[in-house]
């Protein structure tokens, strides 16, 4: 399972997502968190969530997003989240 946490300035979205990931991991679910940190909109602002992916990404971010948005079926991920 991949969680796409809201990357808000105070870190609350990622903190909550890590709690959910730990809970899911405890019941045997393989979890990872998507990191929006390397992606930027065409106006230079960073992405905060999946909705921002629809508002115009810069060219480099579009390329990265195409490679990383969804986990590959054979991708094995492990904690730490």
N, C-alpha and C positions, 0 to 999 in steps of 0.2 A: 504494500500500500504506500502511496506517496501522498504526503500532506503538503499543501501549498499555503504556508502561513502568511498572514498579513505582516509585512515588514514595516511596522510603525516605528516612529522615532524612539519611543520609550521601551521597545523590545517586548511588549506584552503579548503580541501575536505569536512571536517565536517561542516565548516562554510557555504559553498555553499549548502550542503545538508539541513542544517537547514533553509536556505532561501527558498529552494524548498518546504520543508515540511510545512513551514508557509503559503506559497502561496496555496498549495494543501488543507491545513486545512481550509483556508478562503472560499473555494468553497465546503466544506462539505466532503472532502476525509479524511478518518481515516488513519493516517500516523505514522510510527515509523522508527527509524534509527537503523540499525544493528551496534553493537559495536564489532569491531575486537580486542579490548583491552585485552581480557582475553585469546586469542588464540595465539599459537606459532607454528612455524614450527619445524620439527624434529631436525634442526640444532640450535634451541634455539632462532632464530630471531623472532620478532613479525610479525604478518600478517598485510599487508597494505590494501589488497583488495581481492575480490573474486578469482582473478587469483592465489594468493598465496595459496588458499585452495587446489589447484591442484598439489602443489609441495612438498608434504610430511609434514603432521602435526604430532606433537607429540601425544602420545596416549591420554592424557588428553584432548587436543584440539579436537581430532577426536570425542570423546564422547560428548563434549559440542556442537560441531558443528552439530552433528546428532540431538540433541534436540532443537537447536535454529535457524538453518539456515532459515527455512521458518516458518512464523507465522501459528499457528493452525487456522483452519476455524472459531472456536468459540472464538478466542482470541480477547479481546477488549482492544485496546490501546488508550491512551489519551496523549495530550501534557503534559508536556514540552518535546521537542525533545532534 
